[in-house]
Amino acid sequence: MAETVETDAGPARITWHRADSARLVLAVSHGAGGGIEARDLQALARTLPGHGVTVALVEQPWRVAGKKVAPAPKTLDTGWRGLWPALTAPGPPVVSGGRSAGARVACRTAAELGAHAVLALGFPLHPPGRPEKSRAEELLAPGVPTLVVQGGNDPFGRPVEFPEGDYDLIEVPYADHGFAVPKRADITQEQALGIITEGVAQWAASLG
């Protein structure tokens, strides 16, 4: 079920994948270069409702408007803030999440919005080849339980590059920024997605 939500950044859209007797809502948005068709977001939407977690796939206003380039981070944050009342409306605690740029938004806004936890998929720790441009401060900001799911070969930050901090990290071996694995890898694409969905499901169960 899709729902259009008016925000100060323009109309956004939530596609709901509801669980029976949901104990959590996982709200996840896309990155700066794609939409909710991303393989990891779709895998979570298929899997987590069976674990008592409603998944809300969020399309930021720029994406709904058909634009190809994401706006500045503060505009993304504005869109996410405007969506928050609709995400909390069903009642269960909301885990704020996203992939890539969406993960940054979730981290930046978690404290002010009262997110129950944060899920960061493919957190862009730094631009490719620019480790000195670290975004670790954003990652460490939420102050709530945080799970990072990161590809082993992500050019935006491999798991070994991540700083120590109060968060959990799941590595998807061989995977790139979009969690694609090469055909020569020791795991299949399906197994890679299974690492993501099983890891997130177990983490969500631990949140109470």
N, CA and C atoms as a LAMMPS dump frame, in Angstrom:
ITEM: TIMESTEP
0
ITEM: NUMBER OF ATOMS
624
ITEM: BOX BOUNDS ff ff ff
-5.0000000000000000e+02 5.0000000000000000e+02
-5.0000000000000000e+02 5.0000000000000000e+02
-5.0000000000000000e+02 5.0000000000000000e+02
ITEM: ATOMS id mol type element x y z
1 1 1 N 0.836 -1.181 0
2 1 2 C 0 0 0
3 1 3 C 0.883 1.248 0
4 2 1 N 0.648 2.152 -0.933
5 2 2 C 1.442 3.373 -1.036
6 2 3 C 0.667 4.553 -0.463
7 3 1 N 1.387 5.416 0.236
8 3 2 C 0.786 6.594 0.868
9 3 3 C 1.638 7.81 0.525
10 4 1 N 0.995 8.856 0.033
11 4 2 C 1.701 10.104 -0.249
12 4 3 C 1.627 11.006 0.978
13 5 1 N 2.763 11.587 1.341
14 5 2 C 2.855 12.429 2.533
15 5 3 C 3.432 13.775 2.123
16 6 1 N 2.748 14.848 2.491
17 6 2 C 3.25 16.188 2.202
18 6 3 C 4.328 16.571 3.221
19 7 1 N 5.456 17.072 2.712
20 7 2 C 6.524 17.555 3.582
21 7 3 C 6.939 18.949 3.112
22 8 1 N 7.742 19.617 3.896
23 8 2 C 8.233 20.947 3.511
24 8 3 C 9.197 20.886 2.323
25 9 1 N 9.627 19.678 1.961
26 9 2 C 10.494 19.499 0.795
27 9 3 C 9.711 18.998 -0.417
28 10 1 N 8.379 18.884 -0.265
29 10 2 C 7.544 18.371 -1.346
30 10 3 C 6.915 17.041 -0.967
31 11 1 N 6.042 16.502 -1.831
32 11 2 C 5.384 15.231 -1.53
33 11 3 C 6.381 14.07 -1.522
34 12 1 N 6.301 13.248 -0.488
35 12 2 C 7.082 12.019 -0.375
36 12 3 C 6.119 10.836 -0.444
37 13 1 N 6.682 9.64 -0.525
38 13 2 C 5.813 8.46 -0.643
39 13 3 C 6.327 7.343 0.255
40 14 1 N 5.386 6.698 0.935
41 14 2 C 5.696 5.531 1.765
42 14 3 C 4.973 4.326 1.169
43 15 1 N 5.713 3.252 0.918
44 15 2 C 5.103 1.985 0.503
45 15 3 C 5.201 1.026 1.684
46 16 1 N 4.029 0.649 2.195
47 16 2 C 3.953 -0.159 3.413
48 16 3 C 3.95 -1.648 3.092
49 17 1 N 4.754 -2.392 3.835
50 17 2 C 4.746 -3.859 3.81
51 17 3 C 4.468 -4.28 5.25
52 18 1 N 3.206 -4.525 5.538
53 18 2 C 2.76 -4.639 6.928
54 18 3 C 2.901 -6.056 7.474
55 19 1 N 3.27 -6.11 8.744
56 19 2 C 3.31 -7.364 9.492
57 19 3 C 2.037 -7.499 10.314
58 20 1 N 1.592 -8.715 10.526
59 20 2 C 0.491 -8.965 11.456
60 20 3 C 1.016 -8.753 12.876
61 21 1 N 0.296 -8.009 13.667
62 21 2 C 0.696 -7.729 15.06
63 21 3 C 2.139 -7.237 15.138
64 22 1 N 2.427 -6.198 14.362
65 22 2 C 3.795 -5.664 14.287
66 22 3 C 4.25 -5.135 15.643
67 23 1 N 5.501 -5.432 15.999
68 23 2 C 6.082 -4.889 17.222
69 23 3 C 7.044 -3.752 16.93
70 24 1 N 7.446 -3.627 15.653
71 24 2 C 8.324 -2.541 15.219
72 24 3 C 7.917 -2.095 13.821
73 25 1 N 8.238 -0.841 13.512
74 25 2 C 8.197 -0.355 12.126
75 25 3 C 9.633 -0.038 11.728
76 26 1 N 10.081 -0.619 10.626
77 26 2 C 11.384 -0.277 10.061
78 26 3 C 11.145 0.624 8.863
79 27 1 N 11.542 1.878 8.999
80 27 2 C 11.402 2.849 7.91
81 27 3 C 12.759 3.008 7.242
82 28 1 N 12.825 2.688 5.946
83 28 2 C 14.107 2.754 5.236
84 28 3 C 13.943 3.531 3.94
85 29 1 N 14.902 4.413 3.696
86 29 2 C 14.885 5.193 2.47
87 29 3 C 16.076 4.818 1.591
88 30 1 N 16.014 5.281 0.373
89 30 2 C 16.987 4.936 -0.661
90 30 3 C 18.204 5.857 -0.6
91 31 1 N 19.146 5.61 -1.507
92 31 2 C 20.333 6.44 -1.601
93 31 3 C 20.152 7.585 -2.581
94 32 1 N 21.267 8.253 -2.877
95 32 2 C 21.225 9.422 -3.748
96 32 3 C 21.188 9.048 -5.222
97 33 1 N 21.45 7.782 -5.541
98 33 2 C 21.5 7.398 -6.943
99 33 3 C 20.485 6.355 -7.34
100 34 1 N 19.517 6.056 -6.493
101 34 2 C 18.54 5.019 -6.809
102 34 3 C 17.307 5.16 -5.958
103 35 1 N 16.411 4.198 -6.092
104 35 2 C 15.142 4.251 -5.372
105 35 3 C 14.917 3.034 -4.508
106 36 1 N 13.663 2.802 -4.161
107 36 2 C 13.325 1.704 -3.264
108 36 3 C 13.376 0.349 -3.958
109 37 1 N 13.727 0.343 -5.249
110 37 2 C 13.915 -0.936 -5.942
111 37 3 C 15.262 -1.575 -5.596
112 38 1 N 16.084 -0.91 -4.796
113 38 2 C 17.39 -1.456 -4.398
114 38 3 C 17.23 -2.855 -3.811
115 39 1 N 18.162 -3.742 -4.141
116 39 2 C 18.027 -5.163 -3.785
117 39 3 C 17.915 -5.393 -2.285
118 40 1 N 18.651 -4.616 -1.488
119 40 2 C 18.6 -4.82 -0.042
120 40 3 C 17.273 -4.355 0.544
121 41 1 N 16.761 -3.218 0.053
122 41 2 C 15.48 -2.722 0.562
123 41 3 C 14.35 -3.685 0.211
124 42 1 N 14.362 -4.194 -1.012
125 42 2 C 13.319 -5.127 -1.425
126 42 3 C 13.401 -6.431 -0.643
127 43 1 N 14.61 -6.9 -0.377
128 43 2 C 14.764 -8.136 0.395
129 43 3 C 14.226 -7.97 1.811
130 44 1 N 14.498 -6.825 2.423
131 44 2 C 13.967 -6.572 3.765
132 44 3 C 12.449 -6.49 3.753
133 45 1 N 11.884 -5.856 2.724
134 45 2 C 10.429 -5.721 2.63
135 45 3 C 9.756 -7.076 2.463
136 46 1 N 10.433 -7.991 1.788
137 46 2 C 9.872 -9.341 1.602
138 46 3 C 9.959 -10.177 2.872
139 47 1 N 11.015 -9.974 3.639
140 47 2 C 11.35 -10.901 4.717
141 47 3 C 10.871 -10.473 6.096
142 48 1 N 11.066 -9.202 6.45
143 48 2 C 10.856 -8.797 7.845
144 48 3 C 9.413 -8.845 8.323
145 49 1 N 8.395 -8.597 7.467
146 49 2 C 7.029 -8.727 7.987
147 49 3 C 6.744 -10.103 8.59
148 50 1 N 7.421 -11.134 8.097
149 50 2 C 7.271 -12.465 8.684
150 50 3 C 7.917 -12.595 10.046
151 51 1 N 8.687 -11.588 10.447
152 51 2 C 9.328 -11.558 11.767
153 51 3 C 8.689 -10.505 12.666
154 52 1 N 7.507 -10.063 12.335
155 52 2 C 6.798 -9.104 13.18
156 52 3 C 7.23 -7.666 13.015
157 53 1 N 7.888 -7.359 11.888
158 53 2 C 8.365 -6 11.644
159 53 3 C 7.71 -5.459 10.374
160 54 1 N 6.92 -4.4 10.516
161 54 2 C 6.377 -3.715 9.346
162 54 3 C 7.491 -2.912 8.69
163 55 1 N 7.613 -3.032 7.367
164 55 2 C 8.643 -2.298 6.63
165 55 3 C 7.982 -1.178 5.835
166 56 1 N 8.474 0.035 6.032
167 56 2 C 7.995 1.201 5.295
168 56 3 C 9.118 1.662 4.37
169 57 1 N 8.937 1.452 3.064
170 57 2 C 9.924 1.901 2.084
171 57 3 C 9.606 3.342 1.717
172 58 1 N 10.55 4.222 1.968
173 58 2 C 10.311 5.653 1.847
174 58 3 C 11.009 6.222 0.611
175 59 1 N 10.243 6.951 -0.194
176 59 2 C 10.798 7.675 -1.339
177 59 3 C 10.809 9.158 -1.012
178 60 1 N 11.995 9.723 -1.029
179 60 2 C 12.163 11.139 -0.723
180 60 3 C 11.492 12 -1.807
181 61 1 N 11.12 13.242 -1.464
182 61 2 C 10.406 14.102 -2.418
183 61 3 C 11.104 14.263 -3.769
184 62 1 N 12.424 14.361 -3.773
185 62 2 C 13.114 14.54 -5.061
186 62 3 C 12.896 13.353 -5.972
187 63 1 N 12.827 12.171 -5.372
188 63 2 C 12.62 10.956 -6.166
189 63 3 C 11.178 10.889 -6.682
190 64 1 N 10.231 11.243 -5.811
191 64 2 C 8.817 11.263 -6.213
192 64 3 C 8.606 12.249 -7.357
193 65 1 N 9.35 13.358 -7.341
194 65 2 C 9.227 14.386 -8.377
195 65 3 C 9.907 13.989 -9.687
196 66 1 N 10.59 12.838 -9.691
197 66 2 C 11.22 12.369 -10.921
198 66 3 C 12.58 12.966 -11.214
199 67 1 N 13.182 13.617 -10.207
200 67 2 C 14.512 14.2 -10.415
201 67 3 C 15.572 13.106 -10.327
202 68 1 N 16.68 13.328 -11.021
203 68 2 C 17.726 12.327 -11.075
204 68 3 C 18.846 12.565 -10.07
205 69 1 N 18.902 13.751 -9.512
206 69 2 C 19.98 14.103 -8.583
207 69 3 C 19.385 14.5 -7.239
208 70 1 N 19.933 13.925 -6.18
209 70 2 C 19.439 14.242 -4.843
210 70 3 C 19.832 15.658 -4.442
211 71 1 N 19.006 16.321 -3.631
212 71 2 C 19.334 17.664 -3.15
213 71 3 C 20.336 17.611 -2.008
214 72 1 N 20.596 18.765 -1.421
215 72 2 C 21.545 18.871 -0.315
216 72 3 C 21.069 18.083 0.9
217 73 1 N 22.013 17.639 1.753
218 73 2 C 21.636 16.859 2.935
219 73 3 C 20.554 17.505 3.788
220 74 1 N 20.598 18.829 3.978
221 74 2 C 19.593 19.461 4.843
222 74 3 C 18.19 19.318 4.258
223 75 1 N 18.082 19.272 2.915
224 75 2 C 16.771 19.08 2.289
225 75 3 C 16.294 17.643 2.481
226 76 1 N 17.22 16.69 2.414
227 76 2 C 16.859 15.298 2.691
228 76 3 C 16.362 15.158 4.132
229 77 1 N 17.04 15.825 5.059
230 77 2 C 16.614 15.777 6.46
231 77 3 C 15.217 16.381 6.63
232 78 1 N 14.946 17.458 5.91
233 78 2 C 13.623 18.093 5.967
234 78 3 C 12.54 17.133 5.497
235 79 1 N 12.795 16.433 4.409
236 79 2 C 11.83 15.453 3.92
237 79 3 C 11.586 14.352 4.934
238 80 1 N 12.648 13.867 5.553
239 80 2 C 12.521 12.777 6.535
240 80 3 C 11.745 13.236 7.766
241 81 1 N 12.029 14.445 8.234
242 81 2 C 11.274 14.985 9.375
243 81 3 C 9.78 15.066 9.047
244 82 1 N 9.467 15.501 7.829
245 82 2 C 8.07 15.635 7.445
246 82 3 C 7.336 14.312 7.353
247 83 1 N 8.079 13.243 7.088
248 83 2 C 7.488 11.903 6.993
249 83 3 C 7.265 11.265 8.354
250 84 1 N 7.992 11.725 9.351
251 84 2 C 8.043 11.011 10.625
252 84 3 C 6.662 10.804 11.271
253 85 1 N 5.785 11.805 11.297
254 85 2 C 4.468 11.555 11.904
255 85 3 C 3.705 10.41 11.239
256 86 1 N 3.82 10.279 9.921
257 86 2 C 3.141 9.175 9.234
258 86 3 C 3.776 7.833 9.589
259 87 1 N 5.07 7.827 9.833
260 87 2 C 5.761 6.583 10.174
261 87 3 C 5.437 6.13 11.591
262 88 1 N 5.214 7.078 12.49
263 88 2 C 4.887 6.729 13.879
264 88 3 C 3.393 6.469 14.08
265 89 1 N 2.574 6.873 13.116
266 89 2 C 1.116 6.767 13.262
267 89 3 C 0.62 5.349 13.556
268 90 1 N 1.2 4.291 12.954
269 90 2 C 0.688 2.948 13.258
270 90 3 C 0.836 2.545 14.714
271 91 1 N 1.771 3.139 15.454
272 91 2 C 1.859 2.867 16.885
273 91 3 C 3.146 2.236 17.376
274 92 1 N 3.681 1.194 16.709
275 92 2 C 4.904 0.577 17.228
276 92 3 C 6.102 1.513 17.141
277 93 1 N 7.139 1.259 17.949
278 93 2 C 8.37 2.053 17.845
279 93 3 C 8.929 1.994 16.427
280 94 1 N 9.561 3.09 16.007
281 94 2 C 10.075 3.176 14.636
282 94 3 C 11.599 3.108 14.639
283 95 1 N 12.127 2.163 13.857
284 95 2 C 13.558 2.099 13.578
285 95 3 C 13.795 2.945 12.332
286 96 1 N 14.655 3.941 12.465
287 96 2 C 14.956 4.846 11.363
288 96 3 C 16.118 4.277 10.56
289 97 1 N 15.938 4.135 9.25
290 97 2 C 16.993 3.509 8.469
291 97 3 C 17.045 3.997 7.039
292 98 1 N 18.031 3.512 6.345
293 98 2 C 18.183 3.844 4.942
294 98 3 C 19.461 3.257 4.401
295 99 1 N 19.608 3.362 3.096
296 99 2 C 20.858 2.931 2.49
297 99 3 C 21.62 4.147 1.967
298 100 1 N 22.93 4.125 2.14
299 100 2 C 23.821 5.166 1.641
300 100 3 C 23.405 6.55 2.155
301 101 1 N 23.016 7.459 1.269
302 101 2 C 22.599 8.795 1.722
303 101 3 C 21.432 8.709 2.697
304 102 1 N 20.554 7.737 2.501
305 102 2 C 19.433 7.54 3.42
306 102 3 C 19.892 7.127 4.808
307 103 1 N 21.003 6.376 4.873
308 103 2 C 21.564 6.003 6.173
309 103 3 C 22.102 7.226 6.898
310 104 1 N 22.705 8.138 6.138
311 104 2 C 23.208 9.365 6.75
312 104 3 C 22.057 10.185 7.331
313 105 1 N 20.959 10.282 6.597
314 105 2 C 19.789 11.01 7.089
315 105 3 C 19.292 10.388 8.393
316 106 1 N 19.178 9.068 8.419
317 106 2 C 18.686 8.374 9.609
318 106 3 C 19.587 8.67 10.81
319 107 1 N 20.899 8.654 10.6
320 107 2 C 21.827 8.929 11.696
321 107 3 C 21.731 10.374 12.172
322 108 1 N 21.642 11.292 11.228
323 108 2 C 21.624 12.721 11.597
324 108 3 C 20.374 13.114 12.368
325 109 1 N 19.251 12.479 12.089
326 109 2 C 17.973 12.915 12.652
327 109 3 C 17.45 12.024 13.773
328 110 1 N 18.12 10.928 14.074
329 110 2 C 17.588 9.942 15.024
330 110 3 C 17.285 10.537 16.386
331 111 1 N 18.226 11.308 16.917
332 111 2 C 18.051 11.833 18.274
333 111 3 C 16.873 12.79 18.356
334 112 1 N 16.79 13.738 17.406
335 112 2 C 15.723 14.742 17.492
336 112 3 C 14.344 14.137 17.246
337 113 1 N 14.261 13.09 16.435
338 113 2 C 12.967 12.496 16.115
339 113 3 C 12.55 11.423 17.112
340 114 1 N 13.459 10.999 17.962
341 114 2 C 13.132 9.96 18.934
342 114 3 C 13.066 8.582 18.329
343 115 1 N 13.932 8.302 17.365
344 115 2 C 13.967 6.974 16.75
345 115 3 C 14.302 5.918 17.801
346 116 1 N 13.695 4.74 17.652
347 116 2 C 13.932 3.634 18.582
348 116 3 C 15.324 3.048 18.364
349 117 1 N 15.78 3.057 17.122
350 117 2 C 17.079 2.508 16.743
351 117 3 C 17.376 3.001 15.332
352 118 1 N 18.58 2.697 14.833
353 118 2 C 18.982 3.119 13.496
354 118 3 C 19.571 1.929 12.734
355 119 1 N 19.142 1.77 11.483
356 119 2 C 19.709 0.776 10.582
357 119 3 C 20.393 1.503 9.432
358 120 1 N 21.71 1.312 9.302
359 120 2 C 22.489 1.968 8.257
360 120 3 C 22.982 0.915 7.266
361 121 1 N 22.424 0.93 6.076
362 121 2 C 22.788 -0.011 5.023
363 121 3 C 23.769 0.67 4.075
364 122 1 N 24.968 0.107 3.946
365 122 2 C 25.953 0.725 3.063
366 122 3 C 26.259 2.155 3.474
367 123 1 N 26.596 2.36 4.746
368 123 2 C 26.876 3.719 5.211
369 123 3 C 28.088 4.265 4.458
370 124 1 N 27.959 5.433 3.807
371 124 2 C 29.08 6 3.055
372 124 3 C 30.058 6.714 3.984
373 125 1 N 30.963 5.957 4.557
374 125 2 C 31.879 6.489 5.554
375 125 3 C 32.74 7.611 4.98
376 126 1 N 33.03 7.514 3.69
377 126 2 C 33.786 8.558 3.003
378 126 3 C 33.546 8.426 1.504
379 127 1 N 33.784 9.476 0.726
380 127 2 C 33.702 9.329 -0.725
381 127 3 C 34.771 8.342 -1.201
382 128 1 N 34.519 7.625 -2.299
383 128 2 C 35.516 6.662 -2.79
384 128 3 C 36.877 7.314 -3.004
385 129 1 N 37.893 6.682 -2.442
386 129 2 C 39.247 7.18 -2.59
387 129 3 C 39.587 8.392 -1.743
388 130 1 N 38.677 8.808 -0.864
389 130 2 C 38.908 10.014 -0.039
390 130 3 C 38.673 9.692 1.44
391 131 1 N 39.453 8.785 2.004
392 131 2 C 39.227 8.411 3.412
393 131 3 C 39.372 9.567 4.383
394 132 1 N 40.074 10.625 3.957
395 132 2 C 40.234 11.777 4.86
396 132 3 C 38.933 12.552 5.035
397 133 1 N 37.965 12.337 4.142
398 133 2 C 36.659 13.019 4.231
399 133 3 C 35.674 12.146 5.01
400 134 1 N 36.028 11.828 6.226
401 134 2 C 35.255 10.871 7.018
402 134 3 C 33.919 11.452 7.489
403 135 1 N 32.905 10.594 7.479
404 135 2 C 31.584 10.952 8.022
405 135 3 C 31.301 10.174 9.299
406 136 1 N 32.36 9.754 9.966
407 136 2 C 32.209 8.956 11.191
408 136 3 C 31.399 9.691 12.246
409 137 1 N 31.512 11.019 12.281
410 137 2 C 30.77 11.785 13.29
411 137 3 C 29.265 11.573 13.154
412 138 1 N 28.78 11.513 11.912
413 138 2 C 27.347 11.246 11.688
414 138 3 C 26.982 9.85 12.185
415 139 1 N 27.821 8.88 11.853
416 139 2 C 27.544 7.491 12.231
417 139 3 C 27.442 7.327 13.737
418 140 1 N 28.262 8.063 14.466
419 140 2 C 28.33 7.905 15.92
420 140 3 C 27.336 8.796 16.661
421 141 1 N 26.534 9.556 15.919
422 141 2 C 25.659 10.557 16.535
423 141 3 C 24.348 10.051 17.117
424 142 1 N 23.755 8.946 16.621
425 142 2 C 22.368 8.655 17.004
426 142 3 C 22.083 8.503 18.484
427 143 1 N 22.959 7.845 19.254
428 143 2 C 22.687 7.671 20.675
429 143 3 C 21.633 6.619 20.967
430 144 1 N 21.298 5.805 19.981
431 144 2 C 20.351 4.697 20.14
432 144 3 C 20.99 3.458 19.504
433 145 1 N 20.462 2.247 19.768
434 145 2 C 21.041 1.059 19.134
435 145 3 C 21.137 1.238 17.62
436 146 1 N 22.308 0.954 17.086
437 146 2 C 22.576 1.177 15.665
438 146 3 C 23.22 -0.064 15.06
439 147 1 N 22.724 -0.454 13.9
440 147 2 C 23.305 -1.571 13.148
441 147 3 C 23.761 -1.06 11.796
442 148 1 N 25.025 -1.324 11.468
443 148 2 C 25.582 -1.028 10.155
444 148 3 C 25.706 -2.342 9.394
445 149 1 N 25.207 -2.377 8.166
446 149 2 C 25.404 -3.523 7.283
447 149 3 C 26.238 -3.022 6.11
448 150 1 N 27.431 -3.593 5.939
449 150 2 C 28.403 -3.026 5.007
450 150 3 C 29 -4.112 4.118
451 151 1 N 29.119 -3.795 2.835
452 151 2 C 29.773 -4.708 1.914
453 151 3 C 31.268 -4.784 2.174
454 152 1 N 31.836 -5.979 2.042
455 152 2 C 33.254 -6.166 2.299
456 152 3 C 34.147 -5.401 1.341
457 153 1 N 33.633 -5.098 0.153
458 153 2 C 34.404 -4.357 -0.852
459 153 3 C 33.746 -3.023 -1.196
460 154 1 N 33.096 -2.409 -0.226
461 154 2 C 32.409 -1.134 -0.473
462 154 3 C 33.44 -0.011 -0.61
463 155 1 N 33.514 0.647 -1.788
464 155 2 C 34.492 1.721 -1.956
465 155 3 C 34.191 2.952 -1.107
466 156 1 N 32.968 3.033 -0.565
467 156 2 C 32.614 4.139 0.321
468 156 3 C 33.013 3.842 1.775
469 157 1 N 33.684 2.746 1.996
470 157 2 C 34.127 2.382 3.337
471 157 3 C 34.006 0.889 3.563
472 158 1 N 35.139 0.192 3.619
473 158 2 C 35.121 -1.232 3.927
474 158 3 C 34.981 -1.398 5.437
475 159 1 N 34.43 -2.526 5.885
476 159 2 C 34.218 -2.706 7.324
477 159 3 C 35.462 -2.452 8.176
478 160 1 N 36.649 -2.813 7.664
479 160 2 C 37.867 -2.628 8.463
480 160 3 C 38.202 -1.153 8.674
481 161 1 N 37.611 -0.275 7.88
482 161 2 C 37.883 1.158 8.005
483 161 3 C 37.017 1.823 9.067
484 162 1 N 35.984 1.145 9.533
485 162 2 C 35.036 1.798 10.429
486 162 3 C 35.637 1.99 11.817
487 163 1 N 35.338 3.136 12.433
488 163 2 C 35.899 3.418 13.759
489 163 3 C 35.22 2.582 14.835
490 164 1 N 35.865 2.479 15.965
491 164 2 C 35.217 1.845 17.099
492 164 3 C 34.106 2.756 17.585
493 165 1 N 33.021 2.136 18.045
494 165 2 C 31.899 2.934 18.522
495 165 3 C 30.793 2.048 19.045
496 166 1 N 29.765 2.691 19.535
497 166 2 C 28.649 1.973 20.155
498 166 3 C 27.625 1.599 19.082
499 167 1 N 28.007 0.659 18.231
500 167 2 C 27.112 0.153 17.193
501 167 3 C 27.55 -1.259 16.816
502 168 1 N 26.654 -1.978 16.177
503 168 2 C 26.979 -3.314 15.671
504 168 3 C 27.228 -3.221 14.169
505 169 1 N 28.049 -4.122 13.648
506 169 2 C 28.357 -4.11 12.219
507 169 3 C 28.308 -5.527 11.665
508 170 1 N 27.581 -5.691 10.581
509 170 2 C 27.53 -6.949 9.85
510 170 3 C 28.228 -6.75 8.511
511 171 1 N 29.18 -7.601 8.217
512 171 2 C 29.871 -7.54 6.924
513 171 3 C 29.234 -8.519 5.946
514 172 1 N 28.989 -8.049 4.733
515 172 2 C 28.534 -8.915 3.65
516 172 3 C 29.749 -9.18 2.763
517 173 1 N 30.363 -10.36 2.863
518 173 2 C 31.619 -10.611 2.157
519 173 3 C 31.502 -10.37 0.65
520 174 1 N 32.562 -9.802 0.089
521 174 2 C 32.694 -9.586 -1.358
522 174 3 C 31.776 -8.492 -1.915
523 175 1 N 30.809 -8.033 -1.143
524 175 2 C 29.773 -7.149 -1.692
525 175 3 C 30.281 -5.728 -1.879
526 176 1 N 29.712 -5.051 -2.894
527 176 2 C 30.037 -3.65 -3.148
528 176 3 C 29.041 -2.737 -2.436
529 177 1 N 28.982 -1.48 -2.836
530 177 2 C 28.127 -0.506 -2.147
531 177 3 C 26.634 -0.847 -2.283
532 178 1 N 26.262 -1.489 -3.37
533 178 2 C 24.871 -1.905 -3.561
534 178 3 C 24.622 -3.349 -3.171
535 179 1 N 25.593 -3.949 -2.47
536 179 2 C 25.539 -5.348 -2.021
537 179 3 C 25.517 -6.357 -3.173
538 180 1 N 26.005 -5.939 -4.322
539 180 2 C 26.206 -6.891 -5.417
540 180 3 C 27.503 -7.651 -5.163
541 181 1 N 27.477 -8.955 -5.435
542 181 2 C 28.692 -9.769 -5.28
543 181 3 C 29.109 -10.289 -6.657
544 182 1 N 30.41 -10.332 -6.93
545 182 2 C 30.863 -10.827 -8.224
546 182 3 C 30.595 -12.318 -8.386
547 183 1 N 30.491 -12.763 -9.619
548 183 2 C 30.184 -14.174 -9.882
549 183 3 C 31.272 -15.103 -9.378
550 184 1 N 32.491 -14.598 -9.275
551 184 2 C 33.598 -15.439 -8.807
552 184 3 C 33.627 -15.558 -7.282
553 185 1 N 32.754 -14.845 -6.581
554 185 2 C 32.754 -14.857 -5.108
555 185 3 C 32.366 -16.226 -4.579
556 186 1 N 32.731 -16.461 -3.32
557 186 2 C 32.413 -17.733 -2.676
558 186 3 C 30.976 -17.799 -2.175
559 187 1 N 30.242 -16.703 -2.295
560 187 2 C 28.82 -16.713 -1.942
561 187 3 C 28.013 -16.227 -3.138
562 188 1 N 26.761 -16.655 -3.213
563 188 2 C 25.871 -16.215 -4.287
564 188 3 C 25.202 -14.903 -3.892
565 189 1 N 24.567 -14.278 -4.88
566 189 2 C 23.824 -13.05 -4.576
567 189 3 C 22.706 -13.328 -3.578
568 190 1 N 22.066 -14.454 -3.73
569 190 2 C 20.978 -14.816 -2.808
570 190 3 C 21.507 -15.001 -1.389
571 191 1 N 22.663 -15.614 -1.264
572 191 2 C 23.247 -15.793 0.072
573 191 3 C 23.648 -14.45 0.682
574 192 1 N 24.14 -13.547 -0.157
575 192 2 C 24.5 -12.22 0.337
576 192 3 C 23.281 -11.502 0.906
577 193 1 N 22.165 -11.575 0.183
578 193 2 C 20.939 -10.942 0.68
579 193 3 C 20.443 -11.64 1.942
580 194 1 N 20.668 -12.949 2.03
581 194 2 C 20.283 -13.687 3.235
582 194 3 C 21.053 -13.231 4.458
583 195 1 N 22.335 -12.898 4.27
584 195 2 C 23.129 -12.374 5.386
585 195 3 C 22.504 -11.079 5.9
586 196 1 N 22.033 -10.24 4.962
587 196 2 C 21.418 -8.966 5.344
588 196 3 C 20.105 -9.2 6.079
589 197 1 N 19.205 -9.963 5.473
590 197 2 C 17.871 -10.124 6.059
591 197 3 C 17.913 -10.881 7.386
592 198 1 N 18.735 -11.918 7.46
593 198 2 C 18.822 -12.674 8.709
594 198 3 C 19.475 -11.835 9.804
595 199 1 N 20.508 -11.095 9.44
596 199 2 C 21.176 -10.251 10.424
597 199 3 C 20.271 -9.16 10.956
598 200 1 N 19.544 -8.5 10.056
599 200 2 C 18.638 -7.436 10.489
600 200 3 C 17.493 -8.009 11.316
601 201 1 N 16.967 -9.175 10.928
602 201 2 C 15.875 -9.792 11.685
603 201 3 C 16.322 -10.123 13.11
604 202 1 N 17.531 -10.68 13.253
605 202 2 C 18.029 -11.01 14.593
606 202 3 C 18.261 -9.76 15.423
607 203 1 N 18.822 -8.746 14.793
608 203 2 C 19.04 -7.48 15.498
609 203 3 C 17.714 -6.858 15.929
610 204 1 N 16.735 -6.849 15.025
611 204 2 C 15.413 -6.285 15.356
612 204 3 C 14.784 -7.028 16.533
613 205 1 N 14.958 -8.356 16.556
614 205 2 C 14.396 -9.146 17.663
615 205 3 C 15.047 -8.769 18.992
616 206 1 N 16.299 -8.328 18.949
617 206 2 C 17.012 -7.981 20.178
618 206 3 C 16.593 -6.616 20.731
619 207 1 N 15.864 -5.85 19.928
620 207 2 C 15.505 -4.494 20.345
621 207 3 C 14.35 -4.482 21.335
622 208 1 N 13.654 -5.613 21.446
623 208 2 C 12.542 -5.686 22.394
624 208 3 C 11.283 -5.066 21.86
